[in-house]
Amino acid sequence: MSSEFDGISAIVTGGASGIGLATALALRDAGARVAVLDRTTEVPEGLLAFEADVTDRAAVRRAVDAAAEALGGIDVVVNNAGISAVGTVEENDDAEWARVLDVNVIGMARVSSAALPWLRRSAHAAIVNLCSVAAENGLPQRAVYSASKGAVLALTYAMATDHVAEGIRVNCVCPATVATPFVDRMLQRFPDPVAERAALDARQATGRMVTPEEVAGAILYLASPRSGSTTGLALDVDGGMSHLRPRPVQATGA
């Protein structure tokens, strides 16, 4: 059975785990040729892997070019690589600000810049950036992370404008909290990780965290050649967190 991703070549940054891995596998299963760019090259069968740290422009360019050569070009870029940060503006020093912005924002710019010469050769070029509901919602103890994702949202709109005439679509997905190793590591910074996990589940109107596969599905929609008129879009995958205000469930007596 043919798929809209047959003949499509894609690269996924941070694709060795979490949302990135779910996306790489979904693209593979949909018929795309997929290369993962990550600091580890241990990936499942059917995926190519190239070692790259998104904070190193020369390493990014080498990895992107190597992936393009191996894949026969690049049609889709999924800018997924990112890191977390916990705390207020008082609790994060300059080094933490620089670390998070370097990965979450400038890292996307580095990868996109390296991929643009290849994307310009594609008939179905698309970039999908991983943003977050933190870009548009005030979340506690997430000052640095929220600032970085706000920048990703603005960057997405700017890139979509800059490259629309070249036939390159740029969109982003804005997940709520996703149940990934990324979140597991963040939870370990809290005095009571179990209680914090329960609070994160409750924050979504659905009562649970988003799954990586659900985010991957949204990414595939935005990356698909069938979405040729979709560009400059921020797509929420947030379990209703941003716009729904359901009443708490009331216990009833027997």
VOPAGU-2260 file (C-alpha; in pm, 1 decimal, decimal comma):
REM VOPAGU-2260
SITE   aa  ch    i         X         Y         Z
SITE  MET   A    0       0,0       0,0       0,0
SITE  SER   A    1     140,5     338,2     -96,6
SITE  SER   A    2     177,1     620,5     154,7
SITE  GLU   A    3     213,4     995,8     124,0
SITE  PHE   A    4     561,2     945,3     270,3
SITE  ASP   A    5     684,4     705,5       2,9
SITE  GLY   A    6    1000,1     856,6    -144,5
SITE  ILE   A    7    1027,2    1115,2     135,8
SITE  SER   A    8    1356,2    1155,5     323,7
SITE  ALA   A    9    1344,3    1291,7     678,4
SITE  ILE   A   10    1585,9    1383,5     954,2
SITE  VAL   A   11    1482,6    1394,5    1320,3
SITE  THR   A   12    1702,9    1561,7    1580,4
SITE  GLY   A   13    1703,8    1410,3    1926,8
SITE  GLY   A   14    1554,1    1106,2    1757,7
SITE  ALA   A   15    1703,9     836,1    1977,9
SITE  SER   A   16    1440,6     861,0    2252,0
SITE  GLY   A   17    1106,9    1012,6    2357,1
SITE  ILE   A   18     909,5    1219,6    2107,4
SITE  GLY   A   19    1194,5    1208,9    1857,9
SITE  LEU   A   20    1212,1     829,9    1854,0
SITE  ALA   A   21     833,4     797,3    1830,3
SITE  THR   A   22     839,5    1037,5    1535,2
SITE  ALA   A   23    1127,9     863,8    1360,5
SITE  LEU   A   24     952,3     528,0    1393,2
SITE  ALA   A   25     620,2     670,0    1274,2
SITE  LEU   A   26     787,6     822,5     969,4
SITE  ARG   A   27     968,0     495,1     899,1
SITE  ASP   A   28     645,9     296,9     929,2
SITE  ALA   A   29     469,6     544,1     697,9
SITE  GLY   A   30     723,8     476,4     424,6
SITE  ALA   A   31     982,0     753,5     470,3
SITE  ARG   A   32    1356,4     710,2     474,5
SITE  VAL   A   33    1465,1     841,3     814,0
SITE  ALA   A   34    1790,6     954,5     971,5
SITE  VAL   A   35    1825,7    1034,2    1339,6
SITE  LEU   A   36    2065,6    1305,1    1456,4
SITE  ASP   A   37    2152,9    1261,2    1821,9
SITE  ARG   A   38    2444,0    1231,8    2060,0
SITE  THR   A   39    2394,4     855,1    2053,1
SITE  THR   A   40    2371,9     640,7    1741,0
SITE  GLU   A   41    2185,2     351,9    1906,4
SITE  VAL   A   42    1853,8     340,1    1719,6
SITE  PRO   A   43    1608,8      68,0    1613,4
SITE  GLU   A   44    1633,0    -121,6    1287,5
SITE  GLY   A   45    1531,0      71,2     980,5
SITE  LEU   A   46    1665,6     405,4    1100,0
SITE  LEU   A   47    1995,0     564,4    1005,0
SITE  ALA   A   48    2185,7     743,0    1281,5
SITE  PHE   A   49    2440,5    1022,7    1276,4
SITE  GLU   A   50    2610,8    1159,9    1584,0
SITE  ALA   A   51    2557,6    1532,9    1632,6
SITE  ASP   A   52    2537,1    1785,8    1913,1
SITE  VAL   A   53    2306,0    2069,3    1808,9
SITE  THR   A   54    2523,1    2320,5    1996,8
SITE  ASP   A   55    2812,1    2253,0    1756,1
SITE  ARG   A   56    2749,6    2419,0    1417,7
SITE  ALA   A   57    3028,4    2233,7    1237,7
SITE  ALA   A   58    2912,6    1896,5    1372,9
SITE  VAL   A   59    2553,3    1974,7    1274,6
SITE  ARG   A   60    2651,2    2061,6     920,0
SITE  ARG   A   61    2860,1    1744,6     885,4
SITE  ALA   A   62    2576,8    1527,4    1017,9
SITE  VAL   A   63    2308,3    1692,1     803,9
SITE  ASP   A   64    2518,1    1661,6     488,6
SITE  ALA   A   65    2603,4    1298,1     567,6
SITE  ALA   A   66    2237,2    1218,8     631,2
SITE  ALA   A   67    2135,0    1388,6     306,5
SITE  GLU   A   68    2390,1    1190,1     109,1
SITE  ALA   A   69    2276,6     863,9     268,2
SITE  LEU   A   70    1906,7     939,1     221,6
SITE  GLY   A   71    1934,6    1084,1    -126,4
SITE  GLY   A   72    1828,3    1430,9     -11,2
SITE  ILE   A   73    1616,7    1585,5     261,9
SITE  ASP   A   74    1245,6    1661,4     236,8
SITE  VAL   A   75    1148,4    1686,3     603,2
SITE  VAL   A   76    1329,7    1823,4     908,7
SITE  VAL   A   77    1191,2    1758,6    1256,2
SITE  ASN   A   78    1364,7    1988,2    1504,8
SITE  ASN   A   79    1298,9    1790,0    1821,9
SITE  ALA   A   80    1623,2    1810,0    2022,5
SITE  GLY   A   81    1567,0    2000,9    2344,8
SITE  ILE   A   82    1639,4    2015,9    2715,9
SITE  SER   A   83    1441,7    2111,2    3023,3
SITE  ALA   A   84    1496,9    2363,2    3301,2
SITE  VAL   A   85    1326,8    2410,6    3636,5
SITE  GLY   A   86    1310,5    2730,9    3837,8
SITE  THR   A   87    1224,4    3099,4    3840,8
SITE  VAL   A   88    1435,6    3381,8    3700,6
SITE  GLU   A   89    1598,2    3409,0    4045,1
SITE  GLU   A   90    1688,6    3041,8    4054,9
SITE  ASN   A   91    1861,8    3007,9    3716,4
SITE  ASP   A   92    2200,0    3165,3    3656,1
SITE  ASP   A   93    2343,4    3297,3    3330,3
SITE  ALA   A   94    2504,2    2964,1    3249,9
SITE  GLU   A   95    2167,4    2786,1    3266,5
SITE  TRP   A   96    2001,4    3049,4    3047,2
SITE  ALA   A   97    2279,3    3014,6    2791,2
SITE  ARG   A   98    2269,2    2632,4    2801,4
SITE  VAL   A   99    1892,9    2605,0    2744,2
SITE  LEU   A  100    1867,5    2873,1    2475,4
SITE  ASP   A  101    2168,8    2729,4    2293,3
SITE  VAL   A  102    2003,3    2388,9    2259,9
SITE  ASN   A  103    1634,2    2473,9    2235,8
SITE  VAL   A  104    1649,5    2778,0    2008,9
SITE  ILE   A  105    1986,8    2825,3    1842,4
SITE  GLY   A  106    2013,9    2449,4    1792,4
SITE  MET   A  107    1701,0    2460,5    1575,6
SITE  ALA   A  108    1846,6    2746,2    1376,0
SITE  ARG   A  109    2172,4    2556,5    1321,5
SITE  VAL   A  110    1999,3    2242,2    1196,7
SITE  SER   A  111    1754,1    2434,5     977,8
SITE  SER   A  112    2033,7    2642,0     826,2
SITE  ALA   A  113    2233,6    2330,5     740,8
SITE  ALA   A  114    1928,6    2161,4     589,5
SITE  LEU   A  115    1798,4    2452,8     381,5
SITE  PRO   A  116    2021,3    2389,5      76,0
SITE  TRP   A  117    1880,4    2035,4      63,6
SITE  LEU   A  118    1521,7    2138,3     133,5
SITE  ARG   A  119    1530,0    2384,5    -157,3
SITE  ARG   A  120    1578,6    2085,8    -390,3
SITE  SER   A  121    1267,5    1909,2    -257,5
SITE  ALA   A  122     919,5    1923,5    -407,7
SITE  HIS   A  123     765,9    1864,0     -62,8
SITE  ALA   A  124     990,7    2048,9     182,0
SITE  ALA   A  125     872,4    2082,4     540,9
SITE  ILE   A  126    1021,3    2177,4     876,6
SITE  VAL   A  127     840,8    2090,0    1198,9
SITE  ASN   A  128     967,8    2247,5    1520,9
SITE  LEU   A  129     895,0    2112,8    1868,2
SITE  CYS   A  130     745,1    2398,2    2066,0
SITE  SER   A  131     536,5    2367,1    2384,8
SITE  VAL   A  132     225,4    2494,8    2558,6
SITE  ALA   A  133     479,5    2670,9    2779,4
SITE  ALA   A  134     517,0    2924,2    2497,6
SITE  GLU   A  135     167,3    3060,1    2557,3
SITE  ASN   A  136      75,7    2951,9    2909,3
SITE  GLY   A  137     232,1    3063,9    3235,5
SITE  LEU   A  138     365,3    2747,0    3397,2
SITE  PRO   A  139     520,5    2749,1    3745,5
SITE  GLN   A  140     894,6    2700,3    3782,5
SITE  ARG   A  141     958,7    2702,2    3407,5
SITE  ALA   A  142    1095,3    3052,0    3338,9
SITE  VAL   A  143    1395,4    2953,7    3126,4
SITE  TYR   A  144    1220,6    2668,1    2947,4
SITE  SER   A  145     912,4    2880,7    2874,7
SITE  ALA   A  146    1127,7    3162,9    2737,4
SITE  SER   A  147    1304,3    2918,9    2506,4
SITE  LYS   A  148     977,4    2778,0    2372,8
SITE  GLY   A  149     833,0    3126,3    2328,1
SITE  ALA   A  150    1135,5    3192,0    2109,6
SITE  VAL   A  151    1068,8    2870,2    1915,6
SITE  LEU   A  152     714,1    2986,0    1843,4
SITE  ALA   A  153     836,9    3323,1    1714,3
SITE  LEU   A  154    1115,2    3150,7    1519,0
SITE  THR   A  155     861,0    2922,4    1352,9
SITE  TYR   A  156     653,5    3215,5    1228,7
SITE  ALA   A  157     965,1    3399,3    1108,1
SITE  MET   A  158    1102,4    3095,3     923,8
SITE  ALA   A  159     763,5    3022,2     767,2
SITE  THR   A  160     756,3    3376,9     629,7
SITE  ASP   A  161    1116,8    3374,0     509,6
SITE  HIS   A  162    1088,3    3047,1     318,0
SITE  VAL   A  163     728,8    3024,3     195,5
SITE  ALA   A  164     826,7    3159,0    -146,8
SITE  GLU   A  165    1083,6    2878,9    -173,9
SITE  GLY   A  166     816,4    2615,1    -121,4
SITE  ILE   A  167     940,4    2526,3     227,5
SITE  ARG   A  168     664,1    2494,9     486,6
SITE  VAL   A  169     747,0    2560,3     853,2
SITE  ASN   A  170     514,2    2468,1    1138,7
SITE  CYS   A  171     540,8    2368,2    1503,0
SITE  VAL   A  172     362,0    2142,4    1748,6
SITE  CYS   A  173     290,7    2257,1    2103,4
SITE  PRO   A  174     254,2    1957,6    2332,6
SITE  ALA   A  175     152,7    1972,0    2695,2
SITE  THR   A  176     358,0    1754,9    2929,7
SITE  VAL   A  177     460,5    1434,8    2750,8
SITE  ALA   A  178     540,5    1110,4    2930,9
SITE  THR   A  179     903,0    1067,5    2820,9
SITE  PRO   A  180    1247,6    1002,9    2975,0
SITE  PHE   A  181    1296,0    1380,9    2935,0
SITE  VAL   A  182    1015,6    1438,2    3189,1
SITE  ASP   A  183    1137,9    1155,1    3412,5
SITE  ARG   A  184    1474,5    1328,8    3444,3
SITE  MET   A  185    1308,6    1661,9    3519,0
SITE  LEU   A  186    1092,8    1504,9    3791,6
SITE  GLN   A  187    1399,6    1389,2    3978,4
SITE  ARG   A  188    1476,4    1753,7    4058,6
SITE  PHE   A  189    1166,7    1776,9    4278,5
SITE  PRO   A  190    1150,3    1676,7    4647,6
SITE  ASP   A  191     854,7    1441,5    4574,3
SITE  PRO   A  192     872,8    1313,3    4214,7
SITE  VAL   A  193     560,9    1097,4    4257,9
SITE  ALA   A  194     346,8    1389,2    4372,3
SITE  GLU   A  195     487,2    1607,6    4095,0
SITE  ARG   A  196     402,7    1341,0    3833,4
SITE  ALA   A  197      45,2    1327,0    3962,7
SITE  ALA   A  198      22,6    1705,3    3935,3
SITE  LEU   A  199     150,3    1692,3    3577,1
SITE  ASP   A  200    -112,8    1431,0    3486,9
SITE  ALA   A  201    -386,7    1643,1    3640,9
SITE  ARG   A  202    -281,8    1955,1    3449,6
SITE  GLN   A  203    -428,4    1820,9    3124,7
SITE  ALA   A  204    -806,0    1827,7    3097,1
SITE  THR   A  205    -786,6    1463,9    2989,2
SITE  GLY   A  206    -630,7    1378,7    3327,4
SITE  ARG   A  207    -312,0    1232,1    3186,3
SITE  MET   A  208       8,4    1332,5    3018,1
SITE  VAL   A  209      31,3    1325,9    2640,0
SITE  THR   A  210     198,5    1023,0    2479,1
SITE  PRO   A  211     497,3    1053,1    2242,5
SITE  GLU   A  212     296,6     872,8    1976,0
SITE  GLU   A  213      22,6    1135,6    1991,0
SITE  VAL   A  214     277,3    1410,5    1930,5
SITE  ALA   A  215     433,7    1207,3    1650,8
SITE  GLY   A  216      95,1    1184,1    1480,4
SITE  ALA   A  217      63,5    1562,3    1478,6
SITE  ILE   A  218     416,1    1597,7    1342,8
SITE  LEU   A  219     340,7    1356,7    1058,2
SITE  TYR   A  220      30,3    1557,2     968,0
SITE  LEU   A  221     235,0    1877,3     941,1
SITE  ALA   A  222     519,0    1704,2     755,1
SITE  SER   A  223     298,0    1526,8     502,2
SITE  PRO   A  224     291,7    1641,6     139,7
SITE  ARG   A  225     -88,5    1631,0     176,2
SITE  SER   A  226     -61,9    1935,2     405,7
SITE  GLY   A  227      76,3    2155,4     131,8
SITE  SER   A  228    -131,9    2458,0     233,2
SITE  THR   A  229     -43,6    2438,0     602,5
SITE  THR   A  230     240,9    2666,2     702,1
SITE  GLY   A  231     302,3    2903,3     991,6
SITE  LEU   A  232      78,0    2692,6    1216,7
SITE  ALA   A  233     123,6    2613,5    1587,3
SITE  LEU   A  234     -69,2    2292,3    1652,0
SITE  ASP   A  235    -161,2    2219,7    2014,4
SITE  VAL   A  236    -135,7    1858,8    2133,2
SITE  ASP   A  237    -218,3    1939,7    2490,6
SITE  GLY   A  238    -502,8    1728,7    2622,4
SITE  GLY   A  239    -717,1    2041,2    2639,4
SITE  MET   A  240    -479,5    2218,2    2876,1
SITE  SER   A  241    -470,8    2551,9    2698,0
SITE  HIS   A  242    -839,7    2613,3    2635,5
SITE  LEU   A  243   -1054,8    2374,6    2839,7
SITE  ARG   A  244   -1162,9    2445,1    3196,2
SITE  PRO   A  245   -1366,5    2139,4    3302,4
SITE  ARG   A  246   -1520,8    2133,3    3646,3
SITE  PRO   A  247   -1356,1    1894,7    3893,6
SITE  VAL   A  248   -1528,2    1558,8    3916,4
SITE  GLN   A  249   -1747,5    1554,6    4227,2
SITE  ALA   A  250   -1758,7    1241,5    4437,0
SITE  THR   A  251   -2109,5    1104,5    4488,8
SITE  GLY   A  252   -2232,0     908,5    4785,8
SITE  ALA   A  253   -2375,2     562,7    4764,6
